[in-house]
Amino acid sequence: MKTKHLLLLAVVFLVLLALVQGLEYFNRKETTSRVEEFVQADVEQLDRIEISYQEEFHRFGKQNNEWRLITPLDYKLNEINFNALLSKLEDFKTTNIISEAADKQEMFEVDQASGIRVSLYTGDLLVDDFFVGKISPDGNHTYVRQAESDQIKTARGTLRTIFNKTTNDWRDKTIWQIEPAETNRILVQRQGYEDFALAKNNEGMWQLENTEQEPDINKVQLFVNGLFYLTAFGFVDEEDLLSQLDFNDSVVQVTLTGQDGREQSLVMLEFDGKFYVQVVGSDQVFEVSRTVADNFQKQPADLVAEQELLDETLDFEMQ
């Protein structure tokens, strides 16, 4: 009885072993491992890049040898996001061929309907054309396919986050055009408050004008950095909203004066619980965060040393 039981177990084991080996064999036939370059184009020679995904379409082109967003609007590019795209194109390797079956393209999202299509041009010549599909279950790879091939391959990384971005993600969110090192004076005019200004002294340190109060260096630097390194939370392009924003009712105006005497002003407006800014002389309107708005509304008392505030309080109480 025991012998029959052992024999049965041995048979089951052999059957399972054969099944596993068979699956591995067929899997090897289905998946071929080989690291190879996926993008064959010379990235430095590219003049145009087009990315389309469902209803979104973005075209990038070179103007005066610099890349810009061309479609859906002409705008300076977000360097971090676009450089990440160029870096991936320069080092785009695939590791496995997952399938060559055309009916599996939809499943891996490398078909026309669900894939992110990337087209590369040198002049008017299409030099590369491929789809970026969904991320693998382990989260470490992305499925890709050349447009003229049925081979579905895996590429390392989560590539959809590089190629699938909104128009606002591709746009440069920098607001100011004056460099901090080239600025000598900051004038802040806030509705309902006295104007105040900061200027650089001979040592290049920011000081409050027309006051003997000692500024808190850290507070002043945070305030100044918040003005200079100003980035937008978003862009306002909708005509309906733009028609409701009247910057003549702005709550704050900040004017920067450069070493060359050139001035650039920015006005801020609160509307419907949100904050919007516009550089004077420009049509572009930006939405900014509440943190940015709060920094714009600081007063001299927010920038002086604590001891100065304490002395003022004591003097007032003694009067």
SVG drawing of the C-alpha trace seen along z (x, -y; Angstrom):
<svg xmlns="http://www.w3.org/2000/svg" viewBox="-17 -109 47 111">
<polyline fill="none" stroke="black" stroke-width="0.4" points="0.0,0.0 2.8,-2.3 4.7,-1.4 1.7,-2.3 1.3,-5.6 4.9,-6.5 4.7,-5.5 1.6,-7.7 3.5,-10.7 6.4,-10.1 4.2,-10.1 2.5,-13.3 5.9,-14.9 7.1,-13.9 4.0,-15.2 4.3,-18.6 8.0,-18.8 7.2,-18.2 4.5,-20.8 6.8,-23.4 9.5,-22.7 7.0,-22.9 5.8,-26.2 9.3,-27.5 10.0,-26.3 7.0,-28.0 7.7,-31.2 11.2,-31.3 9.7,-31.0 7.3,-33.9 9.8,-36.2 13.2,-36.8 15.8,-38.6 18.2,-41.0 19.3,-44.5 19.2,-46.7 18.8,-50.4 15.1,-51.2 15.4,-54.7 17.7,-54.7 17.5,-58.5 20.3,-60.9 18.7,-63.1 21.1,-66.0 19.9,-66.1 16.2,-66.3 14.2,-69.3 10.7,-68.3 9.1,-66.0 5.4,-65.2 3.6,-63.4 0.0,-62.4 -2.2,-60.6 -6.0,-60.3 -7.1,-64.0 -3.8,-65.5 -1.3,-66.6 2.0,-68.4 4.6,-69.5 8.0,-70.7 10.4,-72.5 13.6,-74.4 13.7,-78.1 17.2,-79.8 18.6,-76.4 16.5,-76.3 13.6,-73.9 10.1,-75.4 6.6,-74.2 4.9,-74.9 1.5,-73.2 -1.1,-73.8 0.6,-77.1 4.0,-78.8 5.7,-78.9 9.0,-78.5 9.6,-75.0 9.9,-73.6 13.6,-72.7 13.4,-69.9 10.6,-68.1 11.8,-68.5 15.4,-67.6 14.1,-64.4 12.4,-63.6 15.6,-64.2 17.7,-62.2 15.4,-59.2 15.5,-59.4 19.3,-59.4 19.3,-56.3 16.3,-54.3 17.0,-50.6 14.7,-47.6 15.3,-44.3 12.8,-41.7 10.5,-40.9 7.2,-40.1 5.1,-39.3 4.8,-39.6 1.1,-39.1 -0.8,-42.1 -3.9,-41.2 -2.0,-41.8 -1.2,-45.5 -4.4,-46.7 -3.7,-44.6 -0.2,-46.2 -1.6,-49.6 0.8,-50.0 -1.9,-50.4 -3.2,-53.5 -6.1,-54.0 -4.4,-53.6 -0.7,-54.1 1.3,-57.3 2.7,-57.9 6.1,-59.6 7.2,-60.8 10.7,-62.2 11.7,-64.3 14.9,-65.6 13.7,-68.4 10.5,-67.0 11.8,-63.4 10.2,-61.1 13.2,-59.2 11.5,-57.4 8.0,-56.5 6.9,-54.5 4.3,-53.8 4.8,-54.0 2.4,-51.6 1.4,-50.7 3.7,-49.9 4.5,-46.3 2.9,-44.7 6.1,-44.9 6.3,-48.6 9.8,-48.4 9.2,-48.3 7.1,-49.9 5.8,-48.2 6.8,-49.8 6.4,-49.2 7.8,-50.6 4.9,-51.9 5.9,-49.7 6.5,-46.5 4.3,-44.0 7.1,-43.3 6.1,-44.4 9.1,-45.0 9.9,-46.1 12.0,-49.1 13.3,-49.9 11.5,-52.5 8.0,-54.1 8.2,-56.0 4.6,-57.2 5.4,-59.8 8.1,-61.2 6.0,-61.3 2.5,-61.8 2.3,-65.3 -0.3,-68.1 0.3,-71.3 0.9,-73.1 3.5,-70.5 5.5,-71.3 5.3,-75.1 7.9,-77.1 6.3,-78.3 9.0,-81.0 7.3,-84.4 10.1,-86.9 12.7,-87.7 15.1,-89.8 18.0,-87.9 18.3,-88.3 22.0,-89.2 21.2,-92.0 18.5,-93.6 19.2,-96.5 15.8,-97.5 12.4,-96.0 9.3,-98.3 6.1,-96.8 2.8,-98.6 -0.1,-97.1 -3.6,-98.3 -4.5,-99.9 -0.9,-100.0 2.1,-102.3 4.6,-101.5 7.9,-100.1 11.2,-99.2 14.3,-97.2 17.6,-98.1 21.1,-96.6 23.8,-98.2 27.5,-98.5 28.0,-94.9 25.2,-93.6 22.9,-93.0 19.2,-93.8 18.1,-96.7 14.8,-98.3 14.7,-101.9 13.7,-104.9 14.0,-103.1 16.6,-102.5 15.1,-99.2 17.5,-96.3 16.2,-93.7 16.3,-90.0 18.6,-88.6 16.9,-85.2 13.4,-86.7 14.5,-89.2 16.2,-86.5 13.2,-84.2 11.0,-87.1 13.4,-88.1 13.8,-84.5 10.0,-84.1 9.8,-87.1 12.8,-86.2 12.3,-82.5 8.6,-82.9 6.9,-80.0 3.3,-79.7 0.9,-77.1 -0.9,-77.2 -1.7,-79.2 -4.9,-81.1 -5.9,-80.8 -9.7,-80.6 -11.3,-83.7 -14.2,-83.5 -12.0,-83.7 -9.7,-86.3 -12.7,-88.6 -13.5,-88.5 -10.0,-89.4 -9.5,-93.1 -5.9,-93.8 -6.8,-97.5 -8.2,-96.2 -4.9,-94.4 -4.1,-94.1 -0.3,-94.2 2.2,-95.5 5.9,-94.6 8.4,-96.4 12.0,-95.2 14.7,-97.6 17.8,-96.2 21.3,-97.5 20.7,-99.0 17.7,-100.9 15.2,-98.7 12.0,-98.1 9.6,-95.2 6.4,-95.2 4.0,-92.4 0.5,-92.8 -1.5,-90.3 -5.2,-89.9 -7.5,-87.7 -10.6,-86.4 -13.0,-83.8 -10.6,-82.5 -7.6,-82.1 -4.6,-84.3 -3.5,-85.5 -0.5,-87.5 0.4,-89.3 3.7,-90.9 2.9,-94.5 3.1,-94.7 2.4,-91.0 -0.8,-89.3 -0.1,-86.1 -1.9,-85.5 -0.6,-83.0 -2.3,-81.4 -0.1,-81.2 -0.4,-79.3 -1.6,-80.9 2.0,-80.5 3.3,-82.8 0.4,-85.2 1.1,-85.4 4.7,-86.3 3.6,-89.1 1.6,-90.6 4.4,-90.9 5.0,-94.3 8.2,-95.8 7.2,-94.5 7.4,-91.0 11.0,-91.5 12.7,-93.1 14.6,-91.4 12.6,-90.2 14.5,-92.6 13.5,-95.5 9.8,-94.6 10.2,-94.1 11.9,-97.5 9.1,-99.2 6.5,-97.5 8.2,-98.6 8.5,-102.2 4.8,-102.2 3.8,-100.9 5.9,-103.4 4.3,-106.4"/>
</svg>
